[in-house]
Amino acid sequence: MADQVKSLGGEFVKVDYEEEGSGGGYAKVMSEGFQQAQRAMYAQQAKDADIIITTALIPGKPAPKLITAEMVLSMKPGSVIVDMAAEQGGNCELTVPGEAVVRHCVTIVGYTDLASRLARQSSTLYASNLQRVIEELCKTKDGKINVDFDDDAIRGLTVIKEGNVTWPPPPIKQAAAAPKPQTPPTSARRRRKAMATAPASRCRPGPLPSSSLSARWLSCWSASLRRPRSCRT
């Protein structure tokens, strides 16, 4: 665990106390001497911490109280405590299981359903986004960060560069929209245009299939409706 913390640039803090016995691979209740040394170290670290995440659980027993009310009072205003042991009472004395509360200007998150408050893919998507940003910042993969302000994404993410505040970023220049292609006339439009420009000879009625007067009249009346006004007889 210590090596993993150091690999990320962090400092691993360990309680300077030798505990006798072994828990057999499981968490156990520590001795009173260890707990006193632990609380003293936490009290010192809490003063400088911006966020504290607690995870101490003991199977079948209430969660041990690691963060006291006095420690919360000593924290900087705006600090956050995420108590992941809230389901079993919490590691902080001021934790309210199932709620997020503010005590002494410190937000204490005591949700008991943290694992189900977001979709499982959320962490994967977030990690993928961070990976792509890092790849853009360090394309040469030599550890040297290049903040390229010609990249709109990098420019929009940058708040301070070389001691100068660069936020908010300038508006992104929008490319000129391509002209819309002319819509070809539909078949209905083509038919109407053809009818309007058709010669008069095309509008003359042909021979009637019936010699009866009523059939002749109906045929002429129907044909007159279909042809343009200028062609009606």
N, C-alpha and C positions, 0 to 999 in steps of 0.2 A: 504493500500500500504506500509506504513512504517513497519508494522509487517512482511510482506512478504520479504522485503529487509533485515531486521534484521535476519530472519530465515535462510537466506543464508550466514550470516556472513558479510553482507554489512552495510554501514552506510547511513542512510537516511538523506539527507540534505534538510532543509526547509527554505524558505525565511521568515525572521523575519519581517513580515509586515501584519497588519490587513486590509483586503480588505472589503469594505462595499458592501452590496447587494448580490444577488445570480444570477447565470446564468441559473437557472431553469433546471439544469442537462446538459446544453450545454456549450461548450467552449465560452468564450467571451473575448473581448478586455479588458485587465487590465488597471488600472489607471496608470498615469505617475509616481506617487510615488512608486507604486509596481514595475513597470518596472525598475526604477532606482535601487531599492534595489535588484531586481533580477539580473540585469547586474553586479552589484558589487560582488554578490556572485559567479556568473559564472566566472567572471574575476579571482577571487581567486582560484576557483576549477580547472580552465583550466590549470593552471601552473603545476599541479601535475598529470593531467589526461593522461592516455595512449590512451584512446578511449572515444569519446563523441558520443552518439546516441541521436538525436533530433527527436521529434515526434509532436511538437506543431502545430495544425491546427485550423483554425477558419472557420466554414462553410460559403462559399460565399465570403470570403475575402482572400487577400494574407497572406501567412504564416508570423508570426511575426519574426523579426530578433533578435535572442537571442545571437548568437555568432558573435562578431564583428571581423574585420580584426586585430585589436590590440590583441584580445584574441588568435587568431590563431598564431600570431607572438610570443606570450609568451609561447606557448606550446612546449614541448620537441620534438626534431627532431625524426621523425619516428612515431609520433602519428597519430591517425586516427579519422576523423569525419564522421559519417554515418548520412546523412541528409535525414530522411524519409519523410520530408515535401517538398522535392525538386519539386514535381509536382505542387505545388502552390507557387513556388519561392524560397523555402528553408528557414530554420531557421538560416543559416550561411550566412554572407554577401558575402563570396567568393565561394559559391556553384554555380556550372554550371549545370543546370538541364539536366539530361540525360547522364552525363559524370562523370568520376572519374579523378580529377585533383590533382596536387601537388602544394601547395602554402606554402612558408616559411618552406619547409621540412616536411609539414603535408599533408597527403593524405585526400582529401575531396571527399567522395562518394556521388554523386548526382543522382544516377540512379532513374528513375521514374517507373521502372517495377520490383522492388525488389521481389515482391510476385510471379512473374512468371518466374524468372530467374532460379529457381530450381523446380524439381518435388515436389508435395505436400508430397510425401512419404519420402523425404530426411530428414526432421526433425524427423520423426518417426524412421527411420533406425538409424540415428545418436544417438538419445536418447536411443534406444535399445542397441546399442553398449556400450554407457557409463554405462548403468545399469549393463550390464554383467561384465564390467571391475570392477565396484565398488563391485559387489558381489564377485568377485575373490579376491579383496584386503581386503575385510572385511567379511570373511566367517562366523565368529562367530556373526556378527550383533551386536557387542557391542561397535562400534565406534572406535575400535583399528585397525589401518591399518597394514597389514602384506605384505611387499614387498618380495614375494617369487621368488628368482632368479632361482629356479629350474623350474619355469613355463616360457616356452619360450616366451609366449605372454607378460607377465609382465616384463620379462627381456628386451625385445625389446622396451618396452614403457618407461623404466626408463632412465632418463638423469643424474640425480644426486641422490645419496643415502648417507645419513649421511655426507654430505659435500664433498663427493668425486664424481668426474665426472665419470660416468660409460658408457658414450656414445662414440663410437658406440658399440653395443653389439657384442659378439663373434659370428662367423658363427654357424648356427644351425647344429648339427650333424645329418647327414642323415642316416637313417636305411639302412642296407644292403638289396639290392633288392632280392626278392625271386626268385629262379631259375625258368625259364620258363618251363612249362610242354612240353614234346615232342609231336609234332603234329602227330596225328595218320594218317597213309597213307590214301589218298583219294581213292574213288572207282576206279578212272582211274589208279592210281598207282598200286592198287591191281591187276587190270586186266592185266596191262603190265607185272607185276612180274609173274603172273600165266602163261602167254603166253611164257615168257622166260624160265621158268622151266618145261613146259609141256613135257611129253614123246613124242618121234617121232611118236608113233602109233596114237596119237590123231590128228596129222597133216595130216594123209593120207586121201585123198578124198574118199568119199563114192560112192555108185553106182550112176550112172548118171540117171536122170529121163527121158532122151531122147536118142534114139538110133542114132539120126542124128549126122553126123561128126561135123557140126558147133556147135551144142549145147554141144557136148562132149568137144570140144576144148575150148569154152568159160568157161565152168564149171571148167576145169583144170586150165586155166589161172587165173580165179578169186580166186580159192582156193590157188594157189601158192603165190598170193599177200598177203593173210591173214596169212600164216604160216611163221615161222622163216626161215631164209636163210638156216640153217643147215638141214631143213626138206624138202626142195624143191627137186622134182624129175625131 
